[in-house]
Amino acid sequence: MERSKGRYAEALKLVRKILTQLKEVWQYSDSQPTEITLAGALAVLFPIATYLEIGYAPIIQLPAIAAGLYQLYCVSGDCINCRVRASFITFCFYAVGAVLYLYKGYYWQGASYWGWILLTFSSFGSLKRIKKEQLHRNNG
Amino acid sequence: MDNTTQIVITAITLLGSAGIWKYAEARLRVKAELKKEEKSASDTVLYRDDLKKRVEEMDVALKEANKELLALTEKVAKLETENTFLRREIDILKSK
C-alpha cells in the first residue's frame, strides 16, 4: 500500500514537472518557426480552404494573403513591433476563420475542422510570446 | 453565405479578438511590471549595485592617488636637484 502510494506520488511529480517544462517552452521558446508556419498557412492554405469549404469571401480571403505575406516580411526583418502587429492580424484572421466554420456548423461534421481552432490558439500563443519578448526588450 | 453575413461575422469576430487581445496584453504588461519591480528589489541586484558603486568610488580614489603620487614624485625630484646644488655650494664654501 505504502509502495503504491510512493509510486503514485512520484508519477504525479513527474507529470507536474513535464507540464511545467512544457509551459515554459510554450511561453519562452523561439517563435519564428511558428510565425513562419502560421504566415505561410494564412497566405496559402487559408484562402484556398475557405474558398473550397465556405465559398467566395473576398473580404476575408484576399486580405488574408496580404496579411500572411506581411507577417513573413516582418519575421524576416526582425522588427519586434512589426512582428507583434503582424501576429495580431494573423490571430484575427484565424479567429474569423474559426468563427466562420462555427457559423457553418462544420465542427459537428468532422474533427478535422477543429484544426482552425488549433490554429487560432497557436496564433494567439505566438502573439503572446512575441509581446512578452517586446516587453522584455523594452524593460531591459 | 452572403456578403452581409460575412461582413457582420468578420466585424464581430475582429472586435472580439481585439478585446481578448487588449485584456491579455494588459495582463502581460502588469506581470512584466511586477517582475521588473521584484527584480530591482532582490538582494542579488542590490548587492550588485552596491558593488558597482564601490568599484566606481575606488576607481575615483585610485585616480586621485595617482595624481598625488605624481605630484609627490615631482616634488622629490625638485628637492633632490636643490639638494645637489646646495651640497655643491657647501663644498665650494668649505674649500674657500
gemmi code that builds the backbone of each chain (N, CA, C; Angstrom):
import gemmi

chains = {
    "A": [
        ("MET", (0.835, -1.207, 0.000), (0.000, 0.000, 0.000), (0.878, 1.270, 0.000)),
        ("GLU", (1.863, 1.242, 0.919), (2.780, 2.370, 1.037), (3.585, 2.559, -0.250)),
        ("ARG", (3.982, 1.388, -0.807), (4.806, 1.405, -2.026), (4.032, 2.009, -3.204)),
        ("SER", (2.772, 1.598, -3.342), (1.961, 2.119, -4.442), (1.696, 3.614, -4.257)),
        ("LYS", (1.567, 4.059, -3.017), (1.374, 5.492, -2.735), (2.601, 6.292, -3.177)),
        ("GLY", (3.775, 5.723, -2.861), (5.030, 6.364, -3.242), (5.167, 6.478, -4.751)),
        ("ARG", (4.805, 5.394, -5.423), (4.876, 5.410, -6.897), (3.923, 6.437, -7.484)),
        ("TYR", (2.735, 6.501, -6.902), (1.719, 7.442, -7.372), (2.225, 8.885, -7.207)),
        ("ALA", (2.827, 9.140, -6.042), (3.362, 10.490, -5.764), (4.481, 10.831, -6.736)),
        ("GLU", (5.337, 9.838, -7.023), (6.443, 10.064, -7.973), (5.919, 10.369, -9.369)),
        ("ALA", (4.910, 9.560, -9.771), (4.329, 9.761, -11.101), (3.691, 11.138, -11.200)),
        ("LEU", (3.019, 11.553, -10.140), (2.375, 12.868, -10.102), (3.410, 13.988, -10.209)),
        ("LYS", (4.514, 13.769, -9.496), (5.613, 14.741, -9.504), (6.190, 14.885, -10.914)),
        ("LEU", (6.374, 13.717, -11.575), (6.920, 13.707, -12.932), (5.982, 14.430, -13.898)),
        ("VAL", (4.682, 14.150, -13.775), (3.697, 14.791, -14.650), (3.720, 16.299, -14.444)),
        ("ARG", (3.786, 16.728, -13.172), (3.840, 18.164, -12.858), (5.078, 18.810, -13.477)),
        ("LYS", (6.218, 18.095, -13.370), (7.478, 18.611, -13.914), (7.368, 18.769, -15.432)),
        ("ILE", (6.817, 17.744, -16.082), (6.663, 17.787, -17.546), (5.748, 18.946, -17.946)),
        ("LEU", (4.647, 19.099, -17.212), (3.701, 20.175, -17.538), (4.340, 21.555, -17.345)),
        ("THR", (5.130, 21.690, -16.277), (5.811, 22.973, -16.029), (6.796, 23.277, -17.150)),
        ("GLN", (7.550, 22.235, -17.546), (8.539, 22.437, -18.620), (7.857, 22.784, -19.936)),
        ("LEU", (6.749, 22.085, -20.224), (6.011, 22.376, -21.467), (5.493, 23.811, -21.454)),
        ("LYS", (5.019, 24.237, -20.280), (4.513, 25.609, -20.142), (5.645, 26.623, -20.401)),
        ("GLU", (6.831, 26.313, -19.843), (7.996, 27.192, -20.037), (8.349, 27.295, -21.512)),
        ("VAL", (8.406, 26.110, -22.173), (8.761, 26.074, -23.605), (7.717, 26.844, -24.410)),
        ("TRP", (6.440, 26.633, -24.064), (5.340, 27.289, -24.778), (5.424, 28.809, -24.630)),
        ("GLN", (5.841, 29.261, -23.443), (5.861, 30.703, -23.182), (7.119, 31.396, -23.685)),
        ("TYR", (8.259, 30.697, -23.634), (9.517, 31.416, -23.891), (10.353, 30.925, -25.075)),
        ("SER", (9.915, 29.875, -25.753), (10.753, 29.366, -26.855), (10.722, 30.320, -28.047)),
        ("ASP", (11.654, 30.136, -28.948), (11.705, 30.981, -30.142), (10.439, 30.770, -30.961)),
        ("SER", (9.812, 31.881, -31.362), (8.526, 31.725, -32.036), (8.595, 31.934, -33.545)),
        ("GLN", (9.802, 32.240, -34.055), (9.889, 32.500, -35.501), (9.395, 31.339, -36.370)),
        ("PRO", (9.816, 30.074, -36.084), (9.318, 28.976, -36.928), (7.789, 28.872, -36.924)),
        ("THR", (7.187, 29.073, -35.734), (5.717, 29.039, -35.651), (5.115, 30.180, -36.463)),
        ("GLU", (5.741, 31.350, -36.341), (5.237, 32.520, -37.080), (5.278, 32.274, -38.594)),
        ("ILE", (6.398, 31.693, -39.042), (6.541, 31.430, -40.486), (5.477, 30.427, -40.942)),
        ("THR", (5.273, 29.369, -40.132), (4.267, 28.355, -40.478), (2.878, 28.987, -40.534)),
        ("LEU", (2.555, 29.776, -39.490), (1.224, 30.399, -39.444), (1.036, 31.376, -40.610)),
        ("ALA", (2.095, 32.134, -40.909), (2.014, 33.103, -42.012), (1.850, 32.394, -43.356)),
        ("GLY", (2.620, 31.319, -43.549), (2.519, 30.545, -44.789), (1.133, 29.943, -44.945)),
        ("ALA", (0.617, 29.393, -43.849), (-0.723, 28.786, -43.888), (-1.790, 29.846, -44.163)),
        ("LEU", (-1.580, 31.035, -43.601), (-2.565, 32.114, -43.812), (-2.546, 32.613, -45.257)),
        ("ALA", (-1.352, 32.685, -45.814), (-1.232, 33.210, -47.184), (-1.679, 32.189, -48.232)),
        ("VAL", (-1.491, 30.903, -47.938), (-1.772, 29.883, -48.965), (-2.985, 29.016, -48.602)),
        ("LEU", (-2.908, 28.383, -47.421), (-3.946, 27.419, -47.040), (-5.289, 28.085, -46.739)),
        ("PHE", (-5.250, 29.161, -45.998), (-6.478, 29.825, -45.549), (-7.392, 30.227, -46.721)),
        ("PRO", (-6.878, 30.966, -47.720), (-7.773, 31.360, -48.823), (-8.319, 30.160, -49.600)),
        ("ILE", (-7.443, 29.176, -49.860), (-7.879, 28.011, -50.641), (-8.939, 27.222, -49.866)),
        ("ALA", (-8.640, 26.935, -48.590), (-9.560, 26.122, -47.782), (-10.907, 26.817, -47.603)),
        ("THR", (-10.849, 28.103, -47.276), (-12.127, 28.803, -47.063), (-12.906, 28.947, -48.381)),
        ("TYR", (-12.186, 29.105, -49.491), (-12.866, 29.210, -50.793), (-13.575, 27.898, -51.133)),
        ("LEU", (-12.890, 26.787, -50.878), (-13.460, 25.482, -51.211), (-14.589, 25.076, -50.263)),
        ("GLU", (-14.460, 25.431, -48.989), (-15.420, 24.931, -47.997), (-16.509, 25.934, -47.619)),
        ("ILE", (-16.183, 27.215, -47.673), (-17.190, 28.218, -47.286), (-17.748, 28.946, -48.507)),
        ("GLY", (-16.879, 29.123, -49.484), (-17.308, 29.830, -50.690), (-16.479, 31.082, -50.885)),
        ("TYR", (-16.811, 31.817, -51.912), (-16.043, 33.020, -52.236), (-16.349, 34.121, -51.210)),
        ("ALA", (-15.329, 34.526, -50.477), (-15.486, 35.576, -49.458), (-14.327, 36.554, -49.607)),
        ("PRO", (-14.441, 37.480, -50.573), (-13.303, 38.359, -50.889), (-12.838, 39.222, -49.731)),
        ("ILE", (-13.759, 39.614, -48.835), (-13.320, 40.496, -47.736), (-12.437, 39.760, -46.729)),
        ("ILE", (-12.409, 38.432, -46.803), (-11.557, 37.659, -45.878), (-10.379, 37.043, -46.623)),
        ("GLN", (-10.672, 36.445, -47.780), (-9.635, 35.667, -48.476), (-8.531, 36.533, -49.072)),
        ("LEU", (-8.897, 37.640, -49.697), (-7.857, 38.465, -50.332), (-6.946, 39.159, -49.310)),
        ("PRO", (-7.528, 39.782, -48.258), (-6.618, 40.378, -47.258), (-5.789, 39.338, -46.504)),
        ("ALA", (-6.311, 38.094, -46.416), (-5.561, 37.039, -45.707), (-4.216, 36.786, -46.387)),
        ("ILE", (-4.203, 36.810, -47.716), (-2.941, 36.604, -48.456), (-1.957, 37.726, -48.108)),
        ("ALA", (-2.487, 38.958, -48.120), (-1.632, 40.114, -47.803), (-1.122, 40.024, -46.364)),
        ("ALA", (-2.015, 39.604, -45.451), (-1.624, 39.511, -44.029), (-0.533, 38.457, -43.831)),
        ("GLY", (-0.675, 37.324, -44.517), (0.334, 36.263, -44.428), (1.683, 36.724, -44.947)),
        ("LEU", (1.635, 37.411, -46.092), (2.884, 37.906, -46.674), (3.503, 38.987, -45.790)),
        ("TYR", (2.646, 39.812, -45.184), (3.134, 40.866, -44.284), (3.851, 40.256, -43.074)),
        ("GLN", (3.277, 39.168, -42.539), (3.935, 38.542, -41.386), (5.279, 37.934, -41.790)),
        ("LEU", (5.323, 37.330, -42.968), (6.603, 36.775, -43.455), (7.645, 37.892, -43.583)),
        ("TYR", (7.184, 39.032, -44.093), (8.084, 40.186, -44.232), (8.599, 40.636, -42.864)),
        ("CYS", (7.681, 40.677, -41.876), (8.059, 41.131, -40.528), (9.040, 40.166, -39.868)),
        ("VAL", (8.811, 38.873, -40.020), (9.718, 37.886, -39.411), (11.109, 38.006, -40.025)),
        ("SER", (11.145, 38.233, -41.334), (12.443, 38.337, -41.999), (13.192, 39.596, -41.548)),
        ("GLY", (12.433, 40.661, -41.190), (13.066, 41.915, -40.804), (13.502, 41.961, -39.360)),
        ("ASP", (12.946, 41.095, -38.527), (13.265, 41.028, -37.093), (12.918, 42.323, -36.341)),
        ("CYS", (11.911, 43.057, -36.821), (11.431, 44.242, -36.089), (10.317, 43.751, -35.165)),
        ("ILE", (10.543, 43.893, -33.864), (9.624, 43.298, -32.889), (8.232, 43.938, -32.924)),
        ("ASN", (8.174, 45.252, -33.117), (6.862, 45.924, -33.164), (6.058, 45.467, -34.377)),
        ("CYS", (6.781, 45.323, -35.489), (6.143, 44.857, -36.724), (5.627, 43.427, -36.549)),
        ("ARG", (6.425, 42.612, -35.833), (6.036, 41.213, -35.619), (4.798, 41.104, -34.727)),
        ("VAL", (4.728, 41.970, -33.722), (3.552, 41.963, -32.839), (2.308, 42.340, -33.646)),
        ("ARG", (2.447, 43.387, -34.446), (1.328, 43.860, -35.270), (0.860, 42.765, -36.228)),
        ("ALA", (1.835, 42.174, -36.927), (1.506, 41.139, -37.914), (0.892, 39.915, -37.237)),
        ("SER", (1.395, 39.549, -36.073), (0.852, 38.385, -35.366), (-0.577, 38.646, -34.907)),
        ("PHE", (-0.845, 39.874, -34.502), (-2.215, 40.215, -34.092), (-3.161, 40.090, -35.288)),
        ("ILE", (-2.715, 40.576, -36.434), (-3.553, 40.495, -37.649), (-3.804, 39.025, -37.998)),
        ("THR", (-2.733, 38.223, -37.926), (-2.865, 36.790, -38.232), (-3.852, 36.119, -37.273)),
        ("PHE", (-3.723, 36.446, -35.979), (-4.644, 35.880, -34.987), (-6.091, 36.248, -35.327)),
        ("CYS", (-6.310, 37.509, -35.727), (-7.657, 37.957, -36.077), (-8.220, 37.138, -37.255)),
        ("PHE", (-7.364, 36.909, -38.263), (-7.827, 36.150, -39.429), (-8.186, 34.718, -39.062)),
        ("TYR", (-7.329, 34.085, -38.249), (-7.636, 32.711, -37.838), (-8.898, 32.662, -36.975)),
        ("ALA", (-9.077, 33.700, -36.140), (-10.296, 33.751, -35.319), (-11.523, 33.897, -36.215)),
        ("VAL", (-11.413, 34.747, -37.244), (-12.532, 34.922, -38.187), (-12.826, 33.588, -38.887)),
        ("GLY", (-11.757, 32.911, -39.309), (-11.926, 31.600, -39.959), (-12.621, 30.611, -39.039)),
        ("ALA", (-12.172, 30.552, -37.785), (-12.754, 29.613, -36.820), (-14.238, 29.922, -36.597)),
        ("VAL", (-14.564, 31.220, -36.510), (-15.973, 31.600, -36.281), (-16.824, 31.292, -37.515)),
        ("LEU", (-16.249, 31.500, -38.696), (-16.991, 31.191, -39.928), (-17.322, 29.702, -40.003)),
        ("TYR", (-16.340, 28.870, -39.627), (-16.572, 27.413, -39.628), (-17.610, 27.035, -38.577)),
        ("LEU", (-17.588, 27.768, -37.458), (-18.583, 27.519, -36.405), (-19.972, 27.909, -36.916)),
        ("TYR", (-20.028, 29.056, -37.593), (-21.301, 29.540, -38.149), (-21.878, 28.539, -39.150)),
        ("LYS", (-20.994, 27.958, -39.925), (-21.419, 26.977, -40.930), (-21.743, 25.609, -40.310)),
        ("GLY", (-21.363, 25.435, -39.074), (-21.648, 24.170, -38.380), (-20.752, 23.018, -38.776)),
        ("TYR", (-19.543, 23.332, -39.255), (-18.636, 22.264, -39.712), (-18.034, 21.465, -38.553)),
        ("TYR", (-17.938, 22.091, -37.380), (-17.262, 21.405, -36.259), (-17.985, 20.129, -35.827)),
        ("TRP", (-19.274, 20.057, -36.129), (-20.031, 18.855, -35.755), (-20.039, 17.808, -36.878)),
        ("GLN", (-19.447, 18.217, -38.020), (-19.407, 17.285, -39.164), (-18.130, 16.453, -39.196)),
        ("GLY", (-17.065, 16.991, -38.666), (-15.804, 16.258, -38.679), (-14.760, 16.919, -37.797)),
        ("ALA", (-13.957, 16.086, -37.161), (-12.958, 16.617, -36.214), (-11.825, 17.356, -36.924)),
        ("SER", (-11.627, 17.074, -38.222), (-10.514, 17.718, -38.930), (-10.701, 19.236, -39.014)),
        ("TYR", (-11.963, 19.679, -38.937), (-12.216, 21.129, -38.978), (-11.735, 21.833, -37.710)),
        ("TRP", (-11.551, 21.057, -36.653), (-11.103, 21.658, -35.377), (-9.694, 22.234, -35.498)),
        ("GLY", (-9.032, 21.888, -36.582), (-7.701, 22.446, -36.848), (-7.706, 23.966, -36.859)),
        ("TRP", (-8.844, 24.557, -37.253), (-8.938, 26.024, -37.275), (-8.881, 26.591, -35.862)),
        ("ILE", (-9.480, 25.840, -34.924), (-9.420, 26.281, -33.516), (-7.972, 26.173, -33.031)),
        ("LEU", (-7.332, 25.069, -33.433), (-5.923, 24.858, -33.055), (-5.049, 25.995, -33.592)),
        ("LEU", (-5.292, 26.356, -34.867), (-4.516, 27.447, -35.483), (-4.775, 28.780, -34.766)),
        ("THR", (-6.031, 28.975, -34.347), (-6.357, 30.215, -33.621), (-5.602, 30.270, -32.300)),
        ("PHE", (-5.618, 29.161, -31.564), (-4.889, 29.110, -30.290), (-3.391, 29.266, -30.505)),
        ("SER", (-2.899, 28.596, -31.553), (-1.473, 28.667, -31.855), (-1.058, 30.103, -32.172)),
        ("SER", (-1.875, 30.788, -32.978), (-1.530, 32.169, -33.337), (-1.624, 33.086, -32.120)),
        ("PHE", (-2.575, 32.798, -31.229), (-2.699, 33.604, -30.013), (-1.484, 33.385, -29.098)),
        ("GLY", (-1.067, 32.127, -28.982), (0.122, 31.797, -28.183), (1.357, 32.475, -28.736)),
        ("SER", (1.481, 32.439, -30.070), (2.617, 33.069, -30.730), (2.612, 34.576, -30.472)),
        ("LEU", (1.424, 35.168, -30.563), (1.270, 36.610, -30.315), (1.687, 36.963, -28.889)),
        ("LYS", (1.264, 36.143, -27.926), (1.625, 36.387, -26.524), (3.141, 36.293, -26.303)),
        ("ARG", (3.752, 35.281, -26.950), (5.202, 35.100, -26.813), (5.958, 36.321, -27.331)),
        ("ILE", (5.528, 36.823, -28.504), (6.241, 37.967, -29.095), (6.023, 39.217, -28.241)),
        ("LYS", (4.809, 39.353, -27.727), (4.518, 40.518, -26.872), (5.413, 40.480, -25.627)),
        ("LYS", (5.578, 39.267, -25.061), (6.442, 39.114, -23.888), (7.873, 39.516, -24.234)),
        ("GLU", (8.308, 39.071, -25.403), (9.666, 39.406, -25.855), (9.813, 40.922, -25.994)),
        ("GLN", (8.769, 41.550, -26.548), (8.796, 43.010, -26.731), (8.874, 43.718, -25.377)),
        ("LEU", (8.064, 43.271, -24.419), (8.081, 43.873, -23.079), (9.438, 43.658, -22.416)),
        ("HIS", (9.981, 42.462, -22.603), (11.291, 42.143, -22.032), (12.377, 43.056, -22.603)),
        ("ARG", (12.308, 43.266, -23.917), (13.311, 44.136, -24.563), (13.152, 45.579, -24.096)),
        ("ASN", (11.887, 46.033, -23.963), (11.647, 47.413, -23.533), (12.050, 47.646, -22.085)),
        ("ASN", (11.814, 46.623, -21.238), (12.151, 46.769, -19.816), (13.636, 46.605, -19.539)),
        ("GLY", (14.329, 46.014, -20.496), (15.772, 45.827, -20.361), (16.152, 44.631, -19.515)),
    ],
    "B": [
        ("MET", (-22.998, 31.702, -48.419), (-23.014, 32.761, -47.401), (-22.986, 34.124, -48.099)),
        ("ASP", (-23.942, 34.974, -47.759), (-23.982, 36.270, -48.448), (-22.980, 37.265, -47.850)),
        ("ASN", (-22.791, 38.340, -48.599), (-21.765, 39.321, -48.189), (-22.048, 39.973, -46.843)),
        ("THR", (-23.326, 40.269, -46.587), (-23.686, 40.940, -45.324), (-23.315, 40.064, -44.136)),
        ("THR", (-23.652, 38.773, -44.226), (-23.332, 37.844, -43.135), (-21.817, 37.805, -42.917)),
        ("GLN", (-21.086, 37.707, -44.043), (-19.613, 37.683, -43.946), (-19.092, 38.910, -43.225)),
        ("ILE", (-19.611, 40.070, -43.626), (-19.135, 41.327, -43.028), (-19.477, 41.376, -41.538)),
        ("VAL", (-20.703, 40.983, -41.206), (-21.140, 41.026, -39.798), (-20.281, 40.077, -38.951)),
        ("ILE", (-20.102, 38.837, -39.439), (-19.302, 37.854, -38.677), (-17.869, 38.355, -38.518)),
        ("THR", (-17.311, 38.865, -39.621), (-15.933, 39.361, -39.571), (-15.797, 40.507, -38.575)),
        ("ALA", (-16.743, 41.447, -38.645), (-16.666, 42.613, -37.745), (-16.784, 42.182, -36.283)),
        ("ILE", (-17.757, 41.322, -36.004), (-17.950, 40.887, -34.601), (-16.714, 40.135, -34.110)),
        ("THR", (-16.190, 39.231, -34.960), (-15.008, 38.452, -34.544), (-13.800, 39.352, -34.345)),
        ("LEU", (-13.641, 40.329, -35.238), (-12.498, 41.246, -35.095), (-12.584, 42.020, -33.789)),
        ("LEU", (-13.799, 42.497, -33.479), (-13.968, 43.253, -32.225), (-13.703, 42.354, -31.021)),
        ("GLY", (-14.219, 41.126, -31.102), (-13.995, 40.163, -30.007), (-12.522, 39.843, -29.835)),
        ("SER", (-11.836, 39.591, -30.965), (-10.403, 39.262, -30.921), (-9.605, 40.428, -30.345)),
        ("ALA", (-9.960, 41.636, -30.802), (-9.246, 42.821, -30.307), (-9.461, 42.974, -28.800)),
        ("GLY", (-10.671, 42.728, -28.351), (-10.981, 42.822, -26.919), (-10.192, 41.808, -26.112)),
        ("ILE", (-10.176, 40.563, -26.603), (-9.428, 39.499, -25.907), (-7.949, 39.872, -25.843)),
        ("TRP", (-7.435, 40.372, -26.964), (-6.010, 40.714, -27.013), (-5.692, 41.886, -26.083)),
        ("LYS", (-6.579, 42.884, -26.033), (-6.354, 44.037, -25.143), (-6.251, 43.553, -23.691)),
        ("TYR", (-7.145, 42.644, -23.342), (-7.158, 42.111, -21.971), (-5.852, 41.348, -21.680)),
        ("ALA", (-5.500, 40.462, -22.632), (-4.276, 39.654, -22.454), (-3.037, 40.540, -22.405)),
        ("GLU", (-3.020, 41.568, -23.254), (-1.886, 42.497, -23.312), (-1.734, 43.246, -21.980)),
        ("ALA", (-2.875, 43.694, -21.435), (-2.836, 44.417, -20.151), (-2.299, 43.506, -19.045)),
        ("ARG", (-2.726, 42.245, -19.066), (-2.241, 41.293, -18.046), (-0.737, 41.067, -18.182)),
        ("LEU", (-0.278, 40.926, -19.423), (1.160, 40.717, -19.669), (1.969, 41.919, -19.178)),
        ("ARG", (1.428, 43.129, -19.446), (2.108, 44.354, -19.020), (2.246, 44.406, -17.503)),
        ("VAL", (1.137, 44.101, -16.821), (1.142, 44.135, -15.347), (2.144, 43.119, -14.810)),
        ("LYS", (2.129, 41.912, -15.381), (3.066, 40.867, -14.948), (4.513, 41.306, -15.152)),
        ("ALA", (4.778, 41.901, -16.336), (6.146, 42.346, -16.649), (6.595, 43.426, -15.673)),
        ("GLU", (5.670, 44.353, -15.343), (5.996, 45.425, -14.391), (6.323, 44.844, -13.016)),
        ("LEU", (5.487, 43.882, -12.579), (5.708, 43.243, -11.271), (7.063, 42.544, -11.230)),
        ("LYS", (7.347, 41.841, -12.332), (8.610, 41.113, -12.432), (9.800, 42.072, -12.350)),
        ("LYS", (9.635, 43.205, -13.044), (10.702, 44.211, -13.064), (10.935, 44.763, -11.653)),
        ("GLU", (9.818, 45.058, -10.949), (9.927, 45.580, -9.579), (10.580, 44.570, -8.652)),
        ("GLU", (10.149, 43.313, -8.784), (10.727, 42.235, -7.962), (12.226, 42.120, -8.197)),
        ("LYS", (12.566, 42.201, -9.486), (13.966, 42.060, -9.885), (14.813, 43.187, -9.297)),
        ("SER", (14.285, 44.416, -9.367), (15.067, 45.557, -8.879), (15.175, 45.566, -7.354)),
        ("ALA", (14.243, 44.875, -6.673), (14.267, 44.866, -5.200), (14.973, 43.638, -4.621)),
        ("SER", (15.436, 42.730, -5.468), (16.031, 41.490, -4.951), (17.426, 41.737, -4.369)),
        ("ASP", (17.850, 40.886, -3.434), (19.135, 41.040, -2.743), (20.322, 41.009, -3.710)),
        ("THR", (20.248, 40.104, -4.680), (21.346, 39.963, -5.644), (21.572, 41.267, -6.399)),
        ("VAL", (20.460, 41.878, -6.839), (20.581, 43.126, -7.605), (21.108, 44.249, -6.715)),
        ("LEU", (20.601, 44.304, -5.455), (21.073, 45.341, -4.530), (22.570, 45.185, -4.259)),
        ("TYR", (22.999, 43.917, -4.061), (24.412, 43.626, -3.823), (25.258, 44.033, -5.022)),
        ("ARG", (24.757, 43.701, -6.212), (25.478, 44.043, -7.449), (25.600, 45.562, -7.598)),
        ("ASP", (24.482, 46.277, -7.328), (24.515, 47.737, -7.428), (25.502, 48.333, -6.427)),
        ("ASP", (25.516, 47.751, -5.192), (26.440, 48.219, -4.161), (27.889, 48.011, -4.608)),
        ("LEU", (28.146, 46.826, -5.199), (29.491, 46.533, -5.699), (29.902, 47.500, -6.799)),
        ("LYS", (28.970, 47.782, -7.694), (29.244, 48.716, -8.793), (29.627, 50.082, -8.236)),
        ("LYS", (28.849, 50.529, -7.227), (29.088, 51.831, -6.617), (30.483, 51.876, -5.964)),
        ("ARG", (30.799, 50.788, -5.283), (32.109, 50.725, -4.606), (33.248, 50.729, -5.618)),
        ("VAL", (33.068, 49.986, -6.704), (34.112, 49.952, -7.747), (34.323, 51.343, -8.330)),
        ("GLU", (33.208, 52.056, -8.559), (33.305, 53.421, -9.103), (34.048, 54.338, -8.129)),
        ("GLU", (33.695, 54.234, -6.835), (34.360, 55.068, -5.813), (35.857, 54.766, -5.743)),
        ("MET", (36.176, 53.468, -5.786), (37.581, 53.064, -5.713), (38.351, 53.526, -6.938)),
        ("ASP", (37.684, 53.530, -8.084), (38.318, 53.994, -9.313), (38.677, 55.475, -9.202)),
        ("VAL", (37.734, 56.259, -8.678), (37.970, 57.702, -8.490), (39.134, 57.913, -7.511)),
        ("ALA", (39.116, 57.159, -6.388), (40.170, 57.272, -5.368), (41.533, 56.912, -5.945)),
        ("LEU", (41.568, 55.867, -6.773), (42.824, 55.434, -7.397), (43.388, 56.519, -8.308)),
        ("LYS", (42.504, 57.163, -9.083), (42.957, 58.227, -9.985), (43.534, 59.395, -9.192)),
        ("GLU", (42.835, 59.757, -8.091), (43.320, 60.862, -7.245), (44.676, 60.515, -6.620)),
        ("ALA", (44.782, 59.277, -6.141), (46.044, 58.828, -5.533), (47.173, 58.854, -6.552)),
        ("ASN", (46.897, 58.485, -7.770), (47.897, 58.524, -8.846), (48.385, 59.948, -9.079)),
        ("LYS", (47.409, 60.889, -9.076), (47.754, 62.308, -9.280), (48.677, 62.784, -8.156)),
        ("GLU", (48.272, 62.436, -6.920), (49.060, 62.838, -5.751), (50.474, 62.255, -5.814)),
        ("LEU", (50.549, 61.001, -6.204), (51.835, 60.314, -6.314), (52.736, 61.006, -7.331)),
        ("LEU", (52.120, 61.402, -8.428), (52.860, 62.100, -9.482), (53.399, 63.441, -8.966)),
        ("ALA", (52.520, 64.169, -8.236), (52.922, 65.472, -7.678), (54.059, 65.285, -6.673)),
        ("LEU", (53.957, 64.251, -5.845), (54.996, 63.987, -4.847), (56.318, 63.621, -5.509)),
        ("THR", (56.256, 62.807, -6.540), (57.464, 62.410, -7.277), (58.153, 63.647, -7.854)),
        ("GLU", (57.320, 64.554, -8.358), (57.834, 65.793, -8.940), (58.569, 66.620, -7.860)),
        ("LYS", (57.900, 66.731, -6.680), (58.489, 67.490, -5.567), (59.812, 66.871, -5.126)),
        ("VAL", (59.821, 65.557, -5.002), (61.046, 64.843, -4.588), (62.163, 65.101, -5.576)),
        ("ALA", (61.832, 65.065, -6.869), (62.844, 65.320, -7.899), (63.413, 66.724, -7.760)),
        ("LYS", (62.484, 67.688, -7.511), (62.918, 69.094, -7.345), (63.852, 69.213, -6.133)),
        ("LEU", (63.410, 68.616, -5.019), (64.201, 68.678, -3.780), (65.573, 68.022, -3.948)),
        ("GLU", (65.605, 66.926, -4.678), (66.879, 66.236, -4.929), (67.839, 67.144, -5.688)),
        ("THR", (67.267, 67.814, -6.713), (68.093, 68.729, -7.512), (68.616, 69.869, -6.642)),
        ("GLU", (67.692, 70.443, -5.828), (68.088, 71.533, -4.929), (69.187, 71.074, -3.974)),
        ("ASN", (68.942, 69.893, -3.455), (69.894, 69.310, -2.508), (71.281, 69.158, -3.134)),
        ("THR", (71.323, 68.691, -4.349), (72.593, 68.506, -5.068), (73.328, 69.852, -5.195)),
        ("PHE", (72.538, 70.884, -5.612), (73.148, 72.205, -5.783), (73.668, 72.746, -4.443)),
        ("LEU", (72.823, 72.580, -3.380), (73.209, 73.072, -2.050), (74.492, 72.389, -1.560)),
        ("ARG", (74.576, 71.074, -1.734), (75.774, 70.328, -1.340), (77.011, 70.855, -2.064)),
        ("ARG", (76.792, 71.117, -3.358), (77.910, 71.620, -4.171), (78.385, 72.978, -3.632)),
        ("GLU", (77.355, 73.833, -3.321), (77.698, 75.161, -2.786), (78.418, 75.043, -1.449)),
        ("ILE", (77.930, 74.095, -0.608), (78.577, 73.877, 0.696), (80.036, 73.451, 0.492)),
        ("ASP", (80.248, 72.562, -0.438), (81.605, 72.089, -0.732), (82.493, 73.240, -1.189)),
        ("ILE", (81.892, 74.117, -2.045), (82.665, 75.265, -2.548), (83.037, 76.177, -1.384)),
        ("LEU", (82.031, 76.452, -0.534), (82.264, 77.346, 0.613), (83.311, 76.757, 1.568)),
        ("LYS", (83.220, 75.435, 1.786), (84.188, 74.771, 2.668), (85.603, 74.876, 2.108)),
        ("SER", (85.738, 74.691, 0.815), (87.058, 74.714, 0.183), (87.683, 76.112, 0.224)),
        ("LYS", (86.774, 77.166, 0.304), (87.297, 78.537, 0.364), (87.854, 78.796, 1.772)),
    ],
}
model = gemmi.Model(1)
for chain_id, residues in chains.items():
    chain = gemmi.Chain(chain_id)
    for i, (resn, *xyz) in enumerate(residues, 1):
        res = gemmi.Residue()
        res.name, res.seqid = resn, gemmi.SeqId(i, " ")
        for name, pos in zip(("N", "CA", "C"), xyz):
            atom = gemmi.Atom()
            atom.name, atom.element = name, gemmi.Element(name[0])
            atom.pos, atom.b_iso = gemmi.Position(*pos), 0.0
            res.add_atom(atom)
        chain.add_residue(res)
    model.add_chain(chain)
structure = gemmi.Structure()
structure.add_model(model)
structure.setup_entities()
